[in-house]
Amino acid sequence: MTSPTDSDVTLIGLGLMGKALAGALLGAGHRTTVWNRTAAKAEELVAQGALLADSADSAVTASPVIITCVSDYASLQQVLTPVADGLGGRVLVNLTSGDSAQAQEMARWTEKQGGIYLDGAIMAVPPTIGTAAAVILLSGPESAFTTHQSTFDALGTTAYLGEDHGLSALYDVAGLSMMWGVLNAWLHGVALLGTAGVNASTYTPFAAQIAQETVGWLAGYADQVDSATYPPDDATLDTHAGGMTHLIEESERLGVNAEMPRLFKALVDRAIAAGQGGSSYPVLVEQFAQPRATSR
Ligand SMILES: NC(=O)c1ccc[n+]([C@@H]2O[C@H](COP(=O)([O-])OP(=O)(O)OC[C@H]3O[C@@H](n4cnc5c(N)ncnc54)[C@H](OP(=O)(O)O)[C@@H]3O)[C@@H](O)[C@H]2O)c1
């Protein structure tokens, strides 16, 4: 057997995502050790050259970098707690989905074992892993990221977000909010147009154009949020409120669910009640930046 190198990597968890990650590491020429609770899932990877560890313990101690990808943090603890001693001096890169508090707790736990922790979020589906289309967010100690970046780059396009271990999970959930915001707005429009016999495929090019135009406003609006100044260069919140009323009334008249525009309007009404009707739309961040929207 050849001696261990810094580019050796262990992959724990060979579900749909873990298998894709291991396949990409093998494809990039890394000596890859794999372990999965159900060993049979490793067969295909072993045929491609992966080394099958006979226990979680030997998987952890086989490589300087251990990538984990199991269902959730409870499963992760079940796998790692009995083999915690082996983490000393190694880099644990956890790509299991979770929230920022779980990531920070996992970092503290790993550091107690003498290990280094990077937390990651995979913004991709398994078939894209190993291509530039797979975006992998990582946060934690920068030195660990830069030392092993070439290993991570085998998985897709990696983005290092900062030292706070919770950042990957926060970006992940913020991305989900963006995704569902766009999808729900599109579906509401599909339902509205459906009442006039317009099918989704006919409506969608128009919807996509509006979405792209709106995305174009974000960078300028971000400057407003960052400077906490909201000059009404385009439209005031009062004007938006008028448009929202039309959307609610039209939805109700046509028998289409109006819960989503009613929520938008409730937030805007509170900001207007707080004296912000003459400001531009991003002033609404003040309603989002607290547990419950309130009027001051
Ligand atoms: N699939 C995606 O598109 C996608 C995208 C982004 C992020 N992710 C994240 O990636 C992670 C894995 O997803 P997946 O799609 O690979 O799920 P999956 O196919 O259901 O695989 C789950 C993996 O976790 C292991 N596992 C579960 N409980 C365990 C336990 N108690 N002890 C040991 N191992 C345990 C399973 O082992 P067994 O084989 O023995 O059951 C399996 O390897 C999740 O956190 C998911 O949110 C997935």
The ligand as an SDF file (V2000), in Angstrom:
LIG
                    3D

 48 52  0  0  0  0  0  0  0  0999 V2000
  -30.0900   14.3950   -2.5190 N   0  0  0  0  0  0  0  0  0  0  0  0
  -30.0450   15.7000   -2.7380 C   0  0  0  0  0  0  0  0  0  0  0  0
  -30.4790   16.2030   -3.7760 O   0  0  0  0  0  0  0  0  0  0  0  0
  -29.4190   16.6160   -1.7160 C   0  0  0  0  0  0  0  0  0  0  0  0
  -29.1390   17.9760   -2.0680 C   0  0  0  0  0  0  0  0  0  0  0  0
  -28.5440   18.8090   -1.1320 C   0  0  0  0  0  0  0  0  0  0  0  0
  -28.2430   18.3310    0.1270 C   0  0  0  0  0  0  0  0  0  0  0  0
  -28.5270   17.0230    0.4520 N   0  0  0  0  0  0  0  0  0  0  0  0
  -28.2480   16.5640    1.8200 C   0  0  0  0  0  0  0  0  0  0  0  0
  -27.3430   15.4690    1.8190 O   0  0  0  0  0  0  0  0  0  0  0  0
  -27.6390   14.6230    2.9410 C   0  0  0  0  0  0  0  0  0  0  0  0
  -27.8030   13.1930    2.4390 C   0  0  0  0  0  0  0  0  0  0  0  0
  -28.8540   13.1820    1.4920 O   0  0  0  0  0  0  0  0  0  0  0  0
  -29.1060   11.9380    0.5280 P   0  0  0  0  0  0  0  0  0  0  0  0
  -29.9430   12.4230   -0.5840 O   0  0  0  0  0  0  0  0  0  0  0  0
  -27.8210   11.2480    0.2410 O   0  0  0  0  0  0  0  0  0  0  0  0
  -30.0030   11.0110    1.4990 O   0  0  0  0  0  0  0  0  0  0  0  0
  -30.2170    9.4410    1.4550 P   0  0  0  0  0  0  0  0  0  0  0  0
  -30.0710    8.9220    0.0610 O   0  0  0  0  0  0  0  0  0  0  0  0
  -31.4700    9.1760    2.1790 O   0  0  0  0  0  0  0  0  0  0  0  0
  -28.9820    8.8590    2.2960 O   0  0  0  0  0  0  0  0  0  0  0  0
  -28.9200    9.0150    3.6900 C   0  0  0  0  0  0  0  0  0  0  0  0
  -27.5810    8.5300    4.1710 C   0  0  0  0  0  0  0  0  0  0  0  0
  -27.5180    8.7090    5.6090 O   0  0  0  0  0  0  0  0  0  0  0  0
  -27.1830    7.4630    6.2020 C   0  0  0  0  0  0  0  0  0  0  0  0
  -27.7750    7.3790    7.5420 N   0  0  0  0  0  0  0  0  0  0  0  0
  -29.0020    7.7610    7.9160 C   0  0  0  0  0  0  0  0  0  0  0  0
  -29.1870    7.5370    9.2410 N   0  0  0  0  0  0  0  0  0  0  0  0
  -28.0360    6.9850    9.7010 C   0  0  0  0  0  0  0  0  0  0  0  0
  -27.5910    6.5630   10.9550 C   0  0  0  0  0  0  0  0  0  0  0  0
  -28.3830    6.6130   12.0370 N   0  0  0  0  0  0  0  0  0  0  0  0
  -26.3430    6.0540   11.0600 N   0  0  0  0  0  0  0  0  0  0  0  0
  -25.5430    5.9710    9.9710 C   0  0  0  0  0  0  0  0  0  0  0  0
  -25.8870    6.3950    8.7400 N   0  0  0  0  0  0  0  0  0  0  0  0
  -27.1200    6.8910    8.6010 C   0  0  0  0  0  0  0  0  0  0  0  0
  -27.7450    6.4210    5.2640 C   0  0  0  0  0  0  0  0  0  0  0  0
  -27.1490    5.1680    5.5190 O   0  0  0  0  0  0  0  0  0  0  0  0
  -27.8890    3.8070    5.0210 P   0  0  0  0  0  0  0  0  0  0  0  0
  -27.5510    3.6770    3.5730 O   0  0  0  0  0  0  0  0  0  0  0  0
  -27.2920    2.7570    5.8720 O   0  0  0  0  0  0  0  0  0  0  0  0
  -29.3610    3.9920    5.2610 O   0  0  0  0  0  0  0  0  0  0  0  0
  -27.3330    7.0270    3.9240 C   0  0  0  0  0  0  0  0  0  0  0  0
  -25.9740    6.8180    3.6690 O   0  0  0  0  0  0  0  0  0  0  0  0
  -28.9020   15.1750    3.6180 C   0  0  0  0  0  0  0  0  0  0  0  0
  -28.5570   15.9610    4.7330 O   0  0  0  0  0  0  0  0  0  0  0  0
  -29.5010   16.0350    2.5040 C   0  0  0  0  0  0  0  0  0  0  0  0
  -30.3110   17.0910    3.0070 O   0  0  0  0  0  0  0  0  0  0  0  0
  -29.0900   16.1500   -0.4420 C   0  0  0  0  0  0  0  0  0  0  0  0
  1  2  1  0
  2  3  2  0
  2  4  1  0
  4  5  1  0
  4 48  2  0
  5  6  2  0
  6  7  1  0
  7  8  2  0
  8  9  1  0
  8 48  1  0
  9 10  1  0
  9 46  1  0
 10 11  1  0
 11 12  1  0
 11 44  1  0
 12 13  1  0
 13 14  1  0
 14 15  2  0
 14 16  1  0
 14 17  1  0
 17 18  1  0
 18 19  2  0
 18 20  1  0
 18 21  1  0
 21 22  1  0
 22 23  1  0
 23 24  1  0
 23 42  1  0
 24 25  1  0
 25 26  1  0
 25 36  1  0
 26 27  1  0
 26 35  1  0
 27 28  2  0
 28 29  1  0
 29 30  1  0
 29 35  2  0
 30 31  1  0
 30 32  2  0
 32 33  1  0
 33 34  2  0
 34 35  1  0
 36 37  1  0
 36 42  1  0
 37 38  1  0
 38 39  2  0
 38 40  1  0
 38 41  1  0
 42 43  1  0
 44 45  1  0
 44 46  1  0
 46 47  1  0
M  CHG  2   8   1  16  -1
M  END
$$$$
